[in-house]
Amino acid sequence: MFIVYRLLKLAAICAVFFSIYDLIAFGEITWVSRFLSEFK
């Protein structure tokens, strides 16, 4: 359970980092749509 908690924390940090990067680079958050398009 502790490992799952650490992975979720890491995923949250990555999501925030990618969001900030996208805002700087593209002016909008695009990683969500890119991530979802990987599964289609």
N, C-alpha and C positions, 0 to 999 in steps of 0.2 A: 504493500500500500504506500509506503514511503517513497518507493521508486516512481510510482504512478504520479504522486504529488509533485516530485521534482521534475518529471517530464512535462506535466501541465504548466508548471511555473516557467520552465524553459520555453515552452510553446507560446506562452503569453508574452514573454520578453521578446521573442522573435517576431511575433505579430506586431507589437508596438514598434520595434525597430524597422520592420518592413514598411509599416504605415508612415512613419516619419520620413524614411528614404523616398517613398513614392510621392509624398507631398512636396518634398524638395525637388525631386527630379522631374515629376510630371504635373505637379499642381493638383493632383487628385489621387485617391487611393485606388490603385489598379490591381494590386496583388491578389485581392479576393477573387475578382473575376478571372484572372489568369489561373489561379489555383483551381477554381471550379471548372474551368474549361478543360483542364487536364483529365477530368473524370468523364467527360462527355464523349 
